[in-house]
Amino acid sequence: MSTPVVDIWGPVSPEFRSTTPSAPEPHDEWSLAGGTAWVYYSPLNRRQLVRPVILSDGFSHGASDLDRLWNGLEENGDFRFISELHATGRDVIILGYDDRTASIRDNVDTAIDCVRRALAERVGRSRLVVGGFSMGGLITRYALARMEQDPALPDHETSLHLSYDSPHQGGWLPVSFQAFIHFAADNWSEDPVVGDSLRLFSGLLNSPAAKQMARWYIAKPDDTPAPAPEREQFLRELDELGGWPRSVRRIGVANGVETGNGNGVTPGATAVRGDGESLQDTWLKIQGQGDQTVARLQKPGGPVTEVRTGGLPEIDGAPGGLFTLPLPDGDPGSFGLAGLLMRFLRNRVDDDTIRTSCFIPSVSAVAAGDISDQKALYAPITPDASELDAFLCASRNEGHTTMTEELGAWIVNEIVSGG
């Protein structure tokens, strides 16, 4: 599996850290309110901003990392996205944020600042292309909609908005995994091996941006899964802006299939189990329908915490972009991460761990259905169901925001054909 553009939870400690080659020096760098824009001019434009394409970063820990963004877009996949845009005469502006866990609304201000700067620096009258990856698609969607509705803001002069596996209808992080992170952080946040990582994972899970994007959230293991108040407020505000920018063509891609075929994990199956020095018969299960115990959490000799859900769809196995986390031993996803943390907490973990799960369902990425609806999750997606003007789903369920020739080339063609 290729390295995704967005490191969802990022290598965050020596156990998880990997080296990333340096990005080439940008031709220009803009300091923005709450972020930075790195400008790479097309060789065809003599180092002038002529046909700008703004690409927004998404959710992760800390500030945006140009090296990771560049390599995800240009080096690690099977399609050189920036080079292909440059070949068409498009100038690429990579938009990063000082805090990728901050409220989406806060980073919207940074995106608006970037659009204004691009308009001020632009030579000629070519309209902009604006969009982003994962949360970046939501940030820019909100930013353009706000610029259309707020008379104090200028015309965004944008012809096309693009989103790359963005959670337009919400994202999914297994309730069992959320519960385990809360349980582990409550008990071992000072552990010398994994304490730093647990505190950071817990901080990410409880961050404003994560709460705004998650369709179901729990603040502690025995909570009832539901949208966080932060999500409900964000959706109200977006709805007040009309939901979408109206004067642009809206396109998007999904890292999952449109056929309704899931990723093969079995509802109700045990995803990961740990037992040993710090855990006693602790396990997480794949989400199924109906009333279900999705996790059992216990310290040796301590009380048992059972995590229950009801009324949720079989979303772990749904078609969509997979939760990805590049790690040295290849663990790609949520349950794989839980298993790794169990091992670092000095426990034995079953060899048959199911490592990953759906993260952004295809119907969410192309705004074509409610992800709480079992039938919508697993139904073929038709163009008339989508809120987008055009979309493409991947031919397989692959890592969230993975840059592929299939999806990248389609976006480039849409940008070119749109002028």
C-alpha positions as CSV (number, residue, x, y, z in Angstrom):
1,M,0.0,0.0,0.0
2,S,1.4,3.4,-0.9
3,T,2.0,6.0,1.8
4,P,-1.0,8.3,2.1
5,V,-0.8,12.0,1.6
6,V,-2.1,12.7,5.1
7,D,-0.6,11.0,8.2
8,I,-3.8,10.7,10.1
9,W,-2.2,10.0,13.5
10,G,1.4,10.4,12.5
11,P,4.6,8.8,13.8
12,V,4.7,10.4,17.2
13,S,7.4,8.7,19.3
14,P,10.7,6.9,18.6
15,E,8.8,3.6,18.3
16,F,6.7,5.0,15.4
17,R,9.1,7.5,13.9
18,S,10.2,7.2,10.3
19,T,12.4,9.4,8.1
20,T,11.0,11.5,5.3
21,P,13.1,12.9,2.5
22,S,13.2,16.7,2.3
23,A,10.9,18.6,-0.1
24,P,12.5,20.9,-2.6
25,E,12.7,24.5,-1.6
26,P,9.5,26.3,-2.5
27,H,9.7,29.2,-4.9
28,D,7.9,31.3,-2.4
29,E,6.6,31.0,1.2
30,W,3.6,32.9,2.6
31,S,3.2,33.4,6.3
32,L,-0.5,33.3,6.9
33,A,-2.7,33.9,10.0
34,G,-2.6,30.4,11.5
35,G,-0.5,28.7,8.9
36,T,1.9,28.7,5.9
37,A,1.5,28.4,2.2
38,W,4.4,26.9,0.1
39,V,4.3,28.0,-3.5
40,Y,5.7,26.0,-6.4
41,Y,5.4,27.7,-9.7
42,S,4.9,25.8,-12.9
43,P,8.1,25.8,-15.1
44,L,5.8,27.1,-17.9
45,N,5.0,30.3,-16.0
46,R,8.4,31.9,-15.4
47,R,8.1,32.0,-11.7
48,Q,4.8,33.9,-11.7
49,L,1.6,32.9,-10.2
50,V,-0.6,32.5,-13.3
51,R,-3.0,29.5,-12.7
52,P,-3.1,28.8,-9.0
53,V,-4.2,25.5,-7.5
54,I,-4.5,25.6,-3.7
55,L,-4.2,22.2,-2.0
56,S,-5.0,22.1,1.7
57,D,-3.5,19.8,4.3
58,G,-5.8,17.7,6.5
59,F,-6.0,16.4,10.1
60,S,-2.9,15.2,12.1
61,H,-0.9,16.2,15.1
62,G,0.9,19.6,15.4
63,A,1.8,21.8,12.5
64,S,1.7,20.8,8.8
65,D,5.0,19.2,7.6
66,L,6.0,20.2,4.1
67,D,8.3,17.2,3.7
68,R,5.5,14.7,4.4
69,L,3.0,16.6,2.2
70,W,5.4,16.9,-0.7
71,N,6.3,13.2,-0.5
72,G,2.7,12.1,-0.2
73,L,1.7,14.1,-3.3
74,E,4.8,13.6,-5.4
75,E,7.1,10.7,-4.3
76,N,5.3,8.0,-2.4
77,G,2.4,7.0,-4.6
78,D,2.3,5.9,-8.2
79,F,1.4,9.3,-9.6
80,R,3.4,12.5,-9.4
81,F,0.5,14.9,-8.7
82,I,2.4,18.2,-8.5
83,S,4.5,17.4,-11.6
84,E,1.4,16.6,-13.6
85,L,-0.3,19.8,-12.5
86,H,2.9,21.8,-13.4
87,A,2.9,20.2,-16.8
88,T,-0.5,21.7,-17.5
89,G,0.7,25.2,-16.5
90,R,-0.9,25.1,-13.0
91,D,1.0,26.6,-10.1
92,V,0.7,24.6,-6.9
93,I,0.2,26.2,-3.5
94,I,0.4,23.7,-0.6
95,L,-1.6,25.1,2.4
96,G,-0.5,24.1,5.8
97,Y,-1.7,24.9,9.3
98,D,0.0,25.7,12.6
99,D,-2.4,23.4,14.4
100,R,-4.2,20.6,12.4
101,T,-6.3,19.6,15.5
102,A,-7.8,23.0,15.9
103,S,-11.4,23.7,15.1
104,I,-12.1,23.5,11.4
105,R,-13.6,27.1,11.7
106,D,-10.2,28.4,12.9
107,N,-8.3,26.9,10.0
108,V,-11.0,28.2,7.6
109,D,-9.6,31.7,8.4
110,T,-6.2,30.5,7.3
111,A,-7.6,29.1,4.1
112,I,-9.4,32.4,3.3
113,D,-6.2,34.3,4.0
114,C,-4.5,32.0,1.5
115,V,-7.1,32.6,-1.2
116,R,-6.8,36.3,-0.7
117,R,-3.1,36.2,-1.0
118,A,-3.3,34.0,-4.2
119,L,-5.6,36.6,-5.8
120,A,-3.3,39.4,-4.8
121,E,-0.2,37.6,-6.2
122,R,-1.9,36.2,-9.4
123,V,-0.8,37.5,-12.8
124,G,-3.8,37.7,-15.2
125,R,-7.4,36.7,-14.5
126,S,-7.4,32.9,-14.4
127,R,-9.8,31.6,-11.8
128,L,-8.5,29.6,-8.9
129,V,-8.8,25.9,-8.1
130,V,-9.2,25.3,-4.4
131,G,-9.5,22.1,-2.4
132,G,-7.8,19.6,-0.1
133,F,-7.2,16.2,1.3
134,S,-9.3,14.7,4.0
135,M,-10.2,17.5,6.4
136,G,-8.6,19.9,4.0
137,G,-11.6,19.3,1.7
138,L,-13.9,20.4,4.5
139,I,-11.9,23.4,5.4
140,T,-11.8,24.8,1.9
141,R,-15.5,23.9,1.3
142,Y,-16.4,25.9,4.3
143,A,-14.0,28.7,3.4
144,L,-15.4,29.2,-0.1
145,A,-19.0,29.0,1.1
146,R,-18.3,31.7,3.7
147,M,-16.6,33.9,1.2
148,E,-19.8,33.8,-0.9
149,Q,-22.0,34.7,2.0
150,D,-20.0,37.3,3.9
151,P,-20.1,40.7,2.2
152,A,-17.0,41.8,4.1
153,L,-15.0,39.1,2.2
154,P,-13.9,39.4,-1.5
155,D,-15.1,37.2,-4.3
156,H,-13.1,34.0,-4.2
157,E,-12.8,33.9,-8.0
158,T,-12.7,30.1,-7.9
159,S,-13.9,27.9,-10.6
160,L,-13.5,24.5,-9.0
161,H,-13.5,22.9,-5.6
162,L,-11.8,19.5,-5.2
163,S,-11.9,17.1,-2.3
164,Y,-9.7,14.0,-1.9
165,D,-11.3,11.4,0.4
166,S,-12.9,14.0,2.6
167,P,-15.4,13.2,5.3
168,H,-18.3,15.2,3.9
169,Q,-20.8,13.0,5.7
170,G,-18.5,12.2,8.6
171,G,-15.7,9.8,9.4
172,W,-15.6,6.6,11.4
173,L,-13.2,5.6,14.1
174,P,-14.2,2.3,15.8
175,V,-16.0,2.9,19.1
176,S,-14.0,-0.1,20.5
177,F,-10.8,1.6,19.5
178,Q,-11.8,5.0,21.0
179,A,-12.7,3.2,24.2
180,F,-9.3,1.4,24.3
181,I,-7.4,4.7,23.8
182,H,-9.4,6.3,26.6
183,F,-8.8,3.3,28.9
184,A,-5.1,3.1,28.1
185,A,-4.6,6.9,28.5
186,D,-6.4,6.8,31.8
187,N,-4.2,4.1,33.2
188,W,-0.8,4.4,31.5
189,S,-0.3,8.0,30.3
190,E,2.9,8.1,32.5
191,D,4.3,4.8,31.2
192,P,7.9,5.4,30.2
193,V,7.5,3.5,26.9
194,V,4.2,4.6,25.5
195,G,3.0,7.4,27.8
196,D,3.9,10.2,25.4
197,S,2.1,8.4,22.5
198,L,-0.9,7.6,24.6
199,R,-1.3,11.3,25.7
200,L,-0.9,12.4,22.1
201,F,-3.4,9.8,20.7
202,S,-5.9,10.8,23.4
203,G,-5.3,14.5,22.6
204,L,-6.0,13.8,18.9
205,L,-9.1,11.8,19.6
206,N,-10.5,14.6,21.9
207,S,-9.4,17.5,19.7
208,P,-11.9,20.0,18.3
209,A,-11.3,18.9,14.7
210,A,-11.7,15.2,15.4
211,K,-14.9,15.8,17.3
212,Q,-16.3,17.9,14.4
213,M,-15.5,15.1,11.8
214,A,-16.4,12.0,13.7
215,R,-19.9,10.7,13.1
216,W,-19.8,8.9,16.4
217,Y,-17.7,9.9,19.4
218,I,-17.3,8.8,23.0
219,A,-15.5,10.8,25.7
220,K,-15.1,7.8,28.0
221,P,-15.4,4.0,27.5
222,D,-18.9,3.7,28.8
223,D,-20.4,6.6,26.8
224,T,-23.2,6.2,24.3
225,P,-21.7,6.8,20.8
226,A,-23.2,10.0,19.3
227,P,-22.1,13.1,17.4
228,A,-20.2,15.4,19.7
229,P,-21.7,18.8,20.3
230,E,-18.8,20.3,18.4
231,R,-19.9,18.4,15.3
232,E,-23.5,19.4,15.6
233,Q,-22.6,23.1,15.9
234,F,-20.2,22.8,12.9
235,L,-22.9,21.2,10.8
236,R,-25.4,24.0,11.8
237,E,-22.9,26.7,10.8
238,L,-22.1,25.0,7.5
239,D,-25.8,24.7,6.7
240,E,-26.3,28.4,7.4
241,L,-23.7,29.1,4.7
242,G,-25.7,26.9,2.2
243,G,-23.7,23.8,2.8
244,W,-21.5,24.2,-0.2
245,P,-20.0,27.0,-2.3
246,R,-22.6,27.6,-5.0
247,S,-20.6,29.3,-7.8
248,V,-18.0,26.6,-8.3
249,R,-17.9,23.2,-9.9
250,R,-17.6,20.6,-7.1
251,I,-15.6,17.4,-7.7
252,G,-14.2,14.7,-5.4
253,V,-12.6,11.3,-5.2
254,A,-12.9,8.4,-2.7
255,N,-10.2,5.9,-1.8
256,G,-13.0,3.3,-1.6
257,V,-15.1,1.6,-4.2
258,E,-18.5,2.7,-5.6
259,T,-19.8,-0.9,-6.1
260,G,-20.9,-1.4,-2.5
261,N,-18.3,-4.2,-1.9
262,G,-16.8,-4.0,1.5
263,N,-13.2,-4.5,2.7
264,G,-13.8,-8.1,3.8
265,V,-13.7,-7.8,7.6
266,T,-16.4,-9.8,9.4
267,P,-18.9,-8.0,11.6
268,G,-18.6,-9.2,15.2
269,A,-15.3,-10.8,14.7
270,T,-12.6,-10.2,17.3
271,A,-10.2,-7.7,15.8
272,V,-7.4,-7.8,18.5
273,R,-7.0,-9.4,21.8
274,G,-4.3,-8.8,24.5
275,D,-3.5,-10.6,27.8
276,G,-0.4,-10.3,30.0
277,E,1.3,-8.0,32.5
278,S,-1.0,-5.0,32.2
279,L,-4.1,-6.4,30.5
280,Q,-6.4,-9.3,31.3
281,D,-8.5,-10.8,28.4
282,T,-8.9,-7.4,26.8
283,W,-10.3,-7.4,23.3
284,L,-11.9,-5.2,20.6
285,K,-14.4,-6.4,18.0
286,I,-15.5,-5.5,14.5
287,Q,-18.6,-3.3,14.5
288,G,-21.8,-5.1,13.7
289,Q,-25.5,-4.2,13.7
290,G,-27.8,-4.4,16.7
291,D,-26.8,-4.5,20.4
292,Q,-23.2,-5.6,20.7
293,T,-20.4,-5.7,23.1
294,V,-17.6,-4.2,21.0
295,A,-14.8,-4.2,23.7
296,R,-13.8,-5.8,26.9
297,L,-11.2,-3.8,28.9
298,Q,-9.6,-5.0,32.1
299,K,-6.4,-4.6,34.1
300,P,-5.3,-7.8,35.9
301,G,-7.5,-8.2,39.0
302,G,-9.4,-5.0,38.2
303,P,-13.0,-4.4,37.3
304,V,-14.2,-5.2,33.8
305,T,-15.3,-2.4,31.5
306,E,-17.7,-3.6,28.7
307,V,-18.2,-1.2,25.8
308,R,-21.6,-1.6,24.1
309,T,-23.2,-0.2,21.0
310,G,-26.6,-0.4,19.5
311,G,-28.1,0.8,16.2
312,L,-24.8,1.2,14.4
313,P,-24.2,-0.2,10.9
314,E,-21.5,-2.6,9.9
315,I,-19.2,0.2,9.2
316,D,-15.7,-1.3,10.0
317,G,-16.1,-3.4,6.8
318,A,-17.8,-0.8,4.6
319,P,-16.4,0.3,1.3
320,G,-14.2,3.3,1.8
321,G,-10.7,4.7,2.5
322,L,-8.9,2.6,5.2
323,F,-7.5,4.0,8.4
324,T,-3.7,4.2,7.7
325,L,-0.8,4.7,10.0
326,P,2.7,4.1,8.5
327,L,4.7,2.1,11.1
328,P,8.0,0.3,10.9
329,D,6.4,-3.2,11.2
330,G,3.7,-2.4,8.6
331,D,0.7,-2.1,10.9
332,P,-1.6,0.0,8.8
333,G,-4.6,0.9,10.9
334,S,-6.7,1.3,14.0
335,F,-6.8,-2.2,15.3
336,G,-3.1,-2.7,14.3
337,L,-2.3,0.3,16.4
338,A,-4.2,-1.0,19.4
339,G,-2.3,-4.3,19.1
340,L,1.0,-2.5,18.9
341,L,0.2,-0.5,22.0
342,M,-0.9,-3.7,23.8
343,R,2.5,-5.2,23.1
344,F,4.4,-2.1,24.3
345,L,2.3,-2.4,27.5
346,R,3.9,-5.8,27.9
347,N,1.1,-8.1,26.8
348,R,0.8,-11.0,24.4
349,V,-1.4,-10.2,21.4
350,D,-3.1,-12.8,19.2
351,D,-1.5,-13.4,15.9
352,D,-4.7,-13.2,13.9
353,T,-5.2,-9.4,14.6
354,I,-7.5,-7.7,12.0
355,R,-5.3,-4.6,11.5
356,T,-7.5,-2.0,9.8
357,S,-11.0,-0.7,9.2
358,C,-13.0,1.7,7.1
359,F,-12.2,5.3,8.0
360,I,-13.9,7.4,5.4
361,P,-16.8,5.5,3.8
362,S,-17.1,6.0,0.0
363,V,-20.6,7.5,0.4
364,S,-19.1,10.1,2.7
365,A,-16.2,11.0,0.5
366,V,-18.5,11.7,-2.5
367,A,-21.4,13.1,-0.4
368,A,-23.8,10.4,-1.6
369,G,-25.5,9.1,1.5
370,D,-25.9,8.9,5.3
371,I,-23.1,6.7,6.8
372,S,-25.4,5.7,9.6
373,D,-27.6,3.9,7.0
374,Q,-26.6,0.3,6.5
375,K,-28.2,0.1,3.0
376,A,-26.5,3.3,1.9
377,L,-23.1,2.2,3.0
378,Y,-23.2,-1.0,1.0
379,A,-25.2,0.1,-2.0
380,P,-23.7,1.0,-5.4
381,I,-23.2,4.8,-5.7
382,T,-24.8,6.5,-8.6
383,P,-24.1,10.0,-9.9
384,D,-27.5,11.3,-9.1
385,A,-27.0,10.4,-5.4
386,S,-24.0,12.7,-4.9
387,E,-24.0,16.3,-3.9
388,L,-20.9,16.7,-6.1
389,D,-21.0,17.6,-9.8
390,A,-18.6,14.8,-10.6
391,F,-16.7,12.2,-8.7
392,L,-14.6,9.1,-9.0
393,C,-14.3,6.2,-6.6
394,A,-11.2,4.0,-6.5
395,S,-11.2,0.5,-8.0
396,R,-10.3,-1.0,-4.6
397,N,-10.6,-0.1,-1.0
398,E,-7.2,1.5,-0.2
399,G,-5.5,3.7,2.3
400,H,-7.1,7.0,3.1
401,T,-5.8,9.8,0.9
402,T,-3.4,7.5,-0.9
403,M,-2.3,9.2,-4.1
404,T,-2.9,6.9,-7.1
405,E,-2.7,7.4,-10.8
406,E,-6.3,6.4,-11.1
407,L,-7.5,9.2,-8.8
408,G,-4.8,11.8,-9.4
409,A,-5.0,11.7,-13.2
410,W,-8.8,12.1,-13.1
411,I,-8.5,15.2,-10.9
412,V,-5.8,16.7,-13.3
413,N,-8.1,16.0,-16.3
414,E,-11.1,17.6,-14.5
415,I,-9.0,20.7,-13.7
416,V,-7.7,21.0,-17.3
417,S,-11.1,20.4,-18.9
418,G,-12.6,23.0,-16.7
419,G,-10.2,25.6,-18.0
